Each structure stands twice: as C-alpha cells, then as structure tokens.
C-alpha cells in the first residue's frame, strides 16, 4: 500500500491553507483605508505645532489678547475689588470679569468689523442708509489700514534691500506736502488728472526724502538710521514753517495752531460706493501691494535688492552695484511711503496740520515687521492694526476701559512677533515641518 499523497490531494490541501485574496470571494478582509479627512485634520493639527510664521503670528496675537485681558482686569477697580474677595465669592469675580471682557471685546468687534444689530436692520430694510450704517465700522478699519499698508509696504522694500529706514514719518510728511500743494491749487482741473497729479507730487516728495539718506549712506557711509531719524525732525519743523509762514497757511489762524489750506473737491478722494464709505485710497493701496510684490519677486532690480540685503559680499560676488541698488531702494521706498501721505491728505484729513503723519509713520514700522517685511504680510498686519484703532473708541465706550489699552495690544503683538523664540518656548513649538509631516 502506498502512503504517498496524490497530486489532486496535495493541490486540495494547498488550497485549504492558502488565504484567498480580498475581493475574490475568499475569507481575507480588505485592508482598512484611512479617512482622508482625518488624515488632513491630523496634518493641520501637527502644522499648528510647528515654528511656521503664520503660527507664530497667530499665537502672538492670542498671547497679546490674553495679556491685554489681564491688564483690563488690573485697571478696572470693580474687578480688582471682586477678585479681592475671590475665595469668598468666586462666582461673583468670574461673572464680573466675563461681563467686562465681553463688553470690551464685543465693543472692539462692533467698532471695527460690524454691529450685528445694525447688520440685521440692514437685511430687514435694505436701504442705502441702513447698509451704510452697518458697513461703516469695517469701512473705518479699512480707512485706518490703507495708509498703514502703503507705508508698511514701502518700508518692506527698503528692509529687503538691507537698508534700515526709520524715516517713514519724514517721507509721509514729504508726500503730504506735495499732495496738499497740488490738492488746494487749480480748483478747475478735472477730477482724475487732478488726483493723479497730486499723487505724482506725493511720490516725488517722498522720493526726495528717501534720496537724501540713500545718497549719504552710499557715498559717505553715514548711518541711515541716524539720518532718517533726524530727517523726521527736520520735516516736522519744515511743515510748521510752511503752515505758519508761507502760502500753505490759512489766513486768520494763529501761529500757535496753524493748519494748511483745504484740498479742493476736484482733488479729494471721495467714497467709491454710497453704502460703503471707503475712499479710492483702497485702490491705491491694492496697486501698491501688487507693484511691490511684482518688483521683489519678478524684476531684476528686486532680485538685486534682495541679494544686496543678504550681504554686501554676496552682492559683490554677483556683480551687483551695491551703492546704486541701495539708493534705488531708498528712493522707491520713499516714493511709496509718500503715497501714504497723499492718501491721508487727499482722502482723510484734507489738509495739513502740525503732527501730520506722526502716528502713521511710527506704526508703519511695526506693520512692516509684523508682516515679515513682505508686501502682502504688511497689508494683512495693517488690517489688524486698523481694526484695533477703529474699534478702540467703541471698546472704551462699551466697557469703560481706556482707549490707550489698544496701543498696549499693538505693542504686545509686535513684541511677540519679533521674538519668535519666545513664542516657540512658551508653546513648545516643534521644528518646522511640511504640511504632510516631513521635516524640511
């Protein structure tokens, strides 16, 4: 008797032990597929824990708001009293704190974005007056952000070239003087040519104020920081002279508080839409951002500026004329910043006054750094600062908190944005990774 196994039996035994492939009627289960939504969610969550610039900016804003909330509590006497009895009446302290912070931030939102009550009334009765009332807070934010965005973009151009421009105030004043001079002259000129001529004068005025420190730095080695700072004082006092002793002044005004002549209607930047009170300066800001973005990313001059900003040795090796590029950066930066002065005098103040452009020139430096010295980043940072400025008064009226606290918010946000290592240490951010999780 043979004990061997027949070929058919061997084949049958093998078929019993071999797993059937999935999807062919066998018992093998298909491999589970990962949910793409869950995978994307984990990737986004992991991205938020890395040292990306958007993450740093977002956490800086949140941290600034948290510290500002603590300052709201410390500066409010009723809240200090309530927290003094926290261990006896904890609910009272927490309730009052929530009401106070809610009033402050809701007032900030209503004054800078939209009032929900006014928005509901606009939808119920869609008249021009109701929509104008509903959209006015956001329009105020844009109006405050436009000159900041233009000046911040102008400074970003200079900083990309390695030139530290602190003279934004002087360049705004120079642009304002040029725009105002054209703006109150030739009242019979048509609107478009008059406005374009006024902006040309503003750009020339700002460019002259940028040319001076550029030339002094390039051919004498003078510090552009010191020169631009001193130019701020020179232009501020030159403005006082113009308003008090020349054809710029308004007759009958005392020497203690002189003001300039009012811009005529043919050169004024009026509202573009009846229901949305934003002037044509918004168009100028958008054009400036696009121009600067294309200049830095698509032009030879922009490439040379960034190479020169990376280091003089790199510029020399690349055969770039560092002095010419440095002067060009200052002139272009000054011309762009001068447009901010033109927008302000043609569309907002409509006349020059002592102190013109001081706040804009100072905050524009912060805007440039918060925006990572990039045109689009500066525009976004300007919108944030415009919202804080526009909503500050509304927040004060709603909560009784001082308007100056919004300035503290601005300073805190800048402090954290310019100290990314501090934010990374506070929130234990990991090294930068790609969106799919790979280390870059």
TIMARVEX-984108 format. One record per residue (C-alpha): residue in three letters; x, y, z. Coordinates in steps of 0.05 Angstrom, whole numbers, plus 5000, padded with zeros to 4 digits. Layout:
TIMARVEX-984108
ALAXYZ
...
//
This chain:
TIMARVEX-984108
UNK500050005000
UNK502750664982
UNK502751225033
UNK504351794984
UNK499652354971
UNK496452424903
UNK497453074864
UNK490053244869
UNK490153154944
UNK496353584951
UNK493054124909
UNK486854104952
UNK490854145016
UNK494654744990
UNK488155084972
UNK485854995044
UNK491955325074
UNK493055895024
UNK489056535041
UNK484356774988
UNK485657474960
UNK480958014983
UNK475158174939
UNK475157484904
UNK470057124949
UNK475356894998
UNK475657005073
UNK481257525071
UNK478858225096
UNK480958845056
UNK486059305088
UNK482559885123
UNK483060545085
UNK485061165124
UNK479861715126
UNK482762295084
UNK479062805127
UNK482162515190
UNK489062495158
UNK488463225135
UNK486063425205
UNK491963095238
UNK496663425188
UNK493664115202
UNK493963995277
UNK501263785271
UNK502664405228
UNK499864855283
UNK505064585330
UNK510964785287
UNK515065415281
UNK511665685219
UNK511066435211
UNK503366425208
UNK503266015272
UNK507966495306
UNK503667095285
UNK497166765307
UNK499966555374
UNK502967255383
UNK496067565372
UNK492867075420
UNK498167195473
UNK497567945465
UNK489967895475
UNK490767455536
UNK495667935569
UNK491268525550
UNK485468175584
UNK489568125647
UNK491068865642
UNK483669005634
UNK482468655700
UNK488169015735
UNK486069705710
UNK478769625730
UNK477269805802
UNK470769395807
UNK474368785781
UNK480068885830
UNK475068915887
UNK471468295861
UNK477867905855
UNK479968125924
UNK474067715950
UNK475067135902
UNK475766595956
UNK469166815988
UNK465266965925
UNK468766635866
UNK462566645823
UNK461867405830
UNK469067535809
UNK468567075748
UNK461767355728
UNK464068075731
UNK470567915694
UNK466667565639
UNK461968145632
UNK467568655630
UNK471768275579
UNK465668115538
UNK463768855536
UNK470869045517
UNK471868545460
UNK464768605434
UNK465769355432
UNK472269245395
UNK468768795345
UNK462769255335
UNK467269855325
UNK471969515276
UNK468168975238
UNK460569025244
UNK454969145294
UNK450368535289
UNK444368965307
UNK445769455251
UNK447168875203
UNK440468555220
UNK436869215208
UNK440369275140
UNK437868585119
UNK430868745144
UNK430569415110
UNK435969425055
UNK436370165046
UNK442770535030
UNK442670885097
UNK441970235136
UNK447469885097
UNK451970485105
UNK450870465180
UNK452269715182
UNK458569745140
UNK461570385170
UNK465670015224
UNK469269585173
UNK470070185128
UNK473370555186
UNK478069965194
UNK479969985121
UNK480770745122
UNK485570695180
UNK489270105149
UNK490370395079
UNK495970895096
UNK499070395144
UNK499169865089
UNK502270335038
UNK507570585085
UNK508969875112
UNK509869625041
UNK514670195026
UNK518770035087
UNK518869295069
UNK522169465002
UNK527669835038
UNK528569295091
UNK529168755038
UNK535069125009
UNK538469145077
UNK537069885088
UNK534170055156
UNK529370625141
UNK526670975204
UNK524571595165
UNK517571395147
UNK514771995184
UNK519172465143
UNK517172125078
UNK509772155095
UNK510472895110
UNK514173005045
UNK508772645007
UNK503273015044
UNK506473685028
UNK506873524954
UNK499673254951
UNK496873834991
UNK500274354948
UNK497274054885
UNK490773904921
UNK488974614940
UNK491474904874
UNK487974904806
UNK480774814831
UNK478074804759
UNK482074194738
UNK478173544723
UNK478073024779
UNK482272464751
UNK488072884724
UNK488073294788
UNK488372674833
UNK493772344791
UNK497972984792
UNK497173024867
UNK499472314876
UNK505372444830
UNK507373034874
UNK506572594936
UNK511172064906
UNK516372584887
UNK516172894956
UNK517072214989
UNK522572014940
UNK526572644955
UNK526172485030
UNK528671785014
UNK534072014966
UNK537772425019
UNK539371845068
UNK540671385009
UNK545971834979
UNK549171995046
UNK549771255064
UNK552271034995
UNK557571564984
UNK559571805054
UNK558071195097
UNK553371585143
UNK548771155184
UNK541971135150
UNK538671015218
UNK541271675247
UNK540072055182
UNK532871825175
UNK531371955248
UNK533972665243
UNK530072765178
UNK523672635217
UNK525173245260
UNK527373655200
UNK520973525161
UNK516573615223
UNK519474305234
UNK519474465160
UNK511974315160
UNK510974805217
UNK514675335177
UNK510375215115
UNK503875245155
UNK505675875192
UNK509676295143
UNK508176105071
UNK502376045021
UNK500475375054
UNK497575725115
UNK490275905125
UNK489476645135
UNK486976845203
UNK489676245241
UNK494276385299
UNK501576175299
UNK500275715358
UNK495875235318
UNK496875335244
UNK493574895192
UNK494174835117
UNK489275005063
UNK483674515049
UNK484074044989
UNK479274264935
UNK473673794913
UNK476873634846
UNK482873304883
UNK479072974940
UNK478472224947
UNK471072114958
UNK467371474976
UNK467270974920
UNK460470674939
UNK454371014972
UNK453370445022
UNK460770315036
UNK464370955058
UNK471370775035
UNK475271254991
UNK479471104930
UNK485671044973
UNK483870304978
UNK485270234903
UNK491970584912
UNK493770104969
UNK492069494927
UNK496169754868
UNK502069894914
UNK501869194944
UNK501568874875
UNK507169324849
UNK511769174907
UNK510368424903
UNK512068414829
UNK518168864840
UNK521068404892
UNK519367734860
UNK519367854785
UNK524268414769
UNK531768444763
UNK532169044809
UNK528168684862
UNK532768084857
UNK538868544864
UNK535668884924
UNK534768224960
UNK541667974943
UNK544568634969
UNK540268555031
UNK543067865043
UNK550068155049
UNK554968615014
UNK559668035000
UNK554267654963
UNK552568274923
UNK559868374904
UNK560667654882
UNK554367714840
UNK557068344806
UNK551568784835
UNK552969524844
UNK551169574918
UNK551070324923
UNK546370424864
UNK541669884890
UNK541770184960
UNK539970874933
UNK534570584888
UNK531470214946
UNK531170844988
UNK528171254931
UNK522870734913
UNK521270634987
UNK520671384998
UNK516171474937
UNK511470914961
UNK511271195032
UNK509871885003
UNK503571594971
UNK501171435042
UNK501772175059
UNK498072334995
UNK492271855012
UNK491772155081
UNK491572875060
UNK487072774999
UNK482272275029
UNK482172335105
UNK484672985136
UNK484073405072
UNK489173895100
UNK495873915134
UNK496774045208
UNK502174015260
UNK503773295276
UNK501373045208
UNK503372325196
UNK506772205263
UNK502671605285
UNK502471305215
UNK510071355208
UNK511271015275
UNK506170455268
UNK508270315196
UNK514970065221
UNK511269575267
UNK506769375209
UNK512769215165
UNK515868755217
UNK509368415238
UNK508268285163
UNK515167955158
UNK517468525112
UNK513268255054
UNK508068665016
UNK502168205028
UNK504268085100
UNK504668835112
UNK497668925083
UNK494868395130
UNK498468695190
UNK495769385171
UNK488669105171
UNK489768835242
UNK492469495267
UNK486969875231
UNK481869445267
UNK485069595335
UNK485070335320
UNK477970355293
UNK475069925349
UNK478870235407
UNK473970815419
UNK467970355414
UNK471169875463
UNK472370445512
UNK465170685507
UNK462469975517
UNK466869775575
UNK469970405605
UNK476970145591
UNK481970665568
UNK482970735493
UNK490570715504
UNK489869975521
UNK489269835446
UNK496170145438
UNK498669655491
UNK495669085450
UNK499369325389
UNK505969365426
UNK504968665457
UNK503468355389
UNK509668665358
UNK513868445417
UNK511867725409
UNK512067715333
UNK519167985334
UNK521267475387
UNK519266805354
UNK523966425400
UNK519966665460
UNK513366435429
UNK516565765410
UNK518965675481
UNK512165865513
UNK508165395468
UNK513664875458
UNK513264905383
UNK517064385344
UNK521864485287
UNK518764685221
UNK515664115181
UNK511964065116
UNK504364015111
UNK504863255103
UNK509163185164
UNK516063115134
UNK521763515163
UNK524164075117
//
